[in-house]
Amino acid sequence: MRVLDAIDAHIASISAIWEAGWHEAHGALVPEALRVLRTTESFRARSSEQLAATRVAVRNGNVVGFCMVHGDEL
Protein backbone atom coordinates (compact mmCIF):
# COMPACT_ATOMS: atom_id res chain seq x y z
CA MET A 1 0.00 0.00 0.00
CA ARG A 2 1.16 3.50 -0.81
CA VAL A 3 0.01 6.83 0.60
CA LEU A 4 -0.01 9.58 -2.02
CA ASP A 5 -1.20 13.13 -2.55
CA ALA A 6 -4.65 12.96 -4.09
CA ILE A 7 -5.05 13.92 -7.75
CA ASP A 8 -8.07 14.57 -9.97
CA ALA A 9 -8.17 10.92 -11.04
CA HIS A 10 -8.87 9.95 -7.41
CA ILE A 11 -11.95 12.14 -6.91
CA ALA A 12 -14.51 9.49 -7.88
CA SER A 13 -12.99 6.94 -5.50
CA ILE A 14 -12.61 9.42 -2.65
CA SER A 15 -16.19 10.61 -2.97
CA ALA A 16 -17.57 7.06 -3.20
CA ILE A 17 -15.74 6.01 -0.02
CA TRP A 18 -16.77 9.21 1.76
CA GLU A 19 -20.41 8.93 0.71
CA ALA A 20 -20.74 5.28 1.76
CA GLY A 21 -19.02 5.90 5.09
CA TRP A 22 -21.00 9.05 5.84
CA HIS A 23 -24.35 7.41 5.18
CA GLU A 24 -23.41 4.32 7.18
CA ALA A 25 -22.16 6.32 10.16
CA HIS A 26 -24.50 9.31 10.11
CA GLY A 27 -27.49 8.45 7.93
CA ALA A 28 -29.71 7.21 10.74
CA LEU A 29 -28.63 9.96 13.14
CA VAL A 30 -29.09 13.17 11.19
CA PRO A 31 -32.30 14.90 10.13
CA GLU A 32 -33.78 13.88 6.77
CA ALA A 33 -33.19 17.44 5.51
CA LEU A 34 -29.43 16.96 5.88
CA ARG A 35 -29.46 13.40 4.56
CA VAL A 36 -31.06 14.48 1.27
CA LEU A 37 -28.36 17.14 0.80
CA ARG A 38 -25.63 14.51 0.99
CA THR A 39 -25.88 13.34 -2.61
CA THR A 40 -23.27 11.69 -4.76
CA GLU A 41 -22.69 15.03 -6.47
CA SER A 42 -22.24 16.83 -3.14
CA PHE A 43 -19.53 14.37 -2.10
CA ARG A 44 -17.81 14.73 -5.49
CA ALA A 45 -17.88 18.53 -5.23
CA ARG A 46 -16.53 18.51 -1.69
CA SER A 47 -13.85 15.96 -2.61
CA SER A 48 -12.77 18.16 -5.51
CA GLU A 49 -12.75 21.32 -3.39
CA GLN A 50 -10.56 19.66 -0.74
CA LEU A 51 -8.27 17.76 -3.10
CA ALA A 52 -5.13 19.71 -2.15
CA ALA A 53 -5.67 18.75 1.51
CA THR A 54 -6.26 15.06 0.76
CA ARG A 55 -4.02 12.01 0.82
CA VAL A 56 -5.07 8.62 -0.49
CA ALA A 57 -4.11 5.06 0.39
CA VAL A 58 -3.65 3.09 -2.84
CA ARG A 59 -3.38 -0.69 -3.10
CA ASN A 60 -2.95 -2.46 -6.44
CA GLY A 61 -3.83 0.77 -8.24
CA ASN A 62 -7.09 1.28 -6.32
CA VAL A 63 -7.90 3.94 -3.75
CA VAL A 64 -8.81 2.04 -0.58
CA GLY A 65 -8.91 4.97 1.84
CA PHE A 66 -8.21 8.65 2.28
CA CYS A 67 -7.62 11.34 4.84
CA MET A 68 -8.39 15.00 4.50
CA VAL A 69 -7.19 17.85 6.71
CA HIS A 70 -9.46 20.88 6.88
CA GLY A 71 -8.32 23.48 9.38
CA ASP A 72 -7.92 21.57 12.64
CA GLU A 73 -10.13 18.67 11.50
CA LEU A 74 -8.91 15.35 10.14
C-alpha positions as CSV (number, residue, x, y, z in Angstrom):
1,M,0.0,0.0,0.0
2,R,1.2,3.5,-0.8
3,V,0.0,6.8,0.6
4,L,0.0,9.6,-2.0
5,D,-1.2,13.1,-2.5
6,A,-4.7,13.0,-4.1
7,I,-5.1,13.9,-7.8
8,D,-8.1,14.6,-10.0
9,A,-8.2,10.9,-11.0
10,H,-8.9,10.0,-7.4
11,I,-12.0,12.1,-6.9
12,A,-14.5,9.5,-7.9
13,S,-13.0,6.9,-5.5
14,I,-12.6,9.4,-2.6
15,S,-16.2,10.6,-3.0
16,A,-17.6,7.1,-3.2
17,I,-15.7,6.0,0.0
18,W,-16.8,9.2,1.8
19,E,-20.4,8.9,0.7
20,A,-20.7,5.3,1.8
21,G,-19.0,5.9,5.1
22,W,-21.0,9.1,5.8
23,H,-24.4,7.4,5.2
24,E,-23.4,4.3,7.2
25,A,-22.2,6.3,10.2
26,H,-24.5,9.3,10.1
27,G,-27.5,8.4,7.9
28,A,-29.7,7.2,10.7
29,L,-28.6,10.0,13.1
30,V,-29.1,13.2,11.2
31,P,-32.3,14.9,10.1
32,E,-33.8,13.9,6.8
33,A,-33.2,17.4,5.5
34,L,-29.4,17.0,5.9
35,R,-29.5,13.4,4.6
36,V,-31.1,14.5,1.3
37,L,-28.4,17.1,0.8
38,R,-25.6,14.5,1.0
39,T,-25.9,13.3,-2.6
40,T,-23.3,11.7,-4.8
41,E,-22.7,15.0,-6.5
42,S,-22.2,16.8,-3.1
43,F,-19.5,14.4,-2.1
44,R,-17.8,14.7,-5.5
45,A,-17.9,18.5,-5.2
46,R,-16.5,18.5,-1.7
47,S,-13.8,16.0,-2.6
48,S,-12.8,18.2,-5.5
49,E,-12.7,21.3,-3.4
50,Q,-10.6,19.7,-0.7
51,L,-8.3,17.8,-3.1
52,A,-5.1,19.7,-2.1
53,A,-5.7,18.7,1.5
54,T,-6.3,15.1,0.8
55,R,-4.0,12.0,0.8
56,V,-5.1,8.6,-0.5
57,A,-4.1,5.1,0.4
58,V,-3.6,3.1,-2.8
59,R,-3.4,-0.7,-3.1
60,N,-3.0,-2.5,-6.4
61,G,-3.8,0.8,-8.2
62,N,-7.1,1.3,-6.3
63,V,-7.9,3.9,-3.7
64,V,-8.8,2.0,-0.6
65,G,-8.9,5.0,1.8
66,F,-8.2,8.6,2.3
67,C,-7.6,11.3,4.8
68,M,-8.4,15.0,4.5
69,V,-7.2,17.8,6.7
70,H,-9.5,20.9,6.9
71,G,-8.3,23.5,9.4
72,D,-7.9,21.6,12.6
73,E,-10.1,18.7,11.5
74,L,-8.9,15.4,10.1
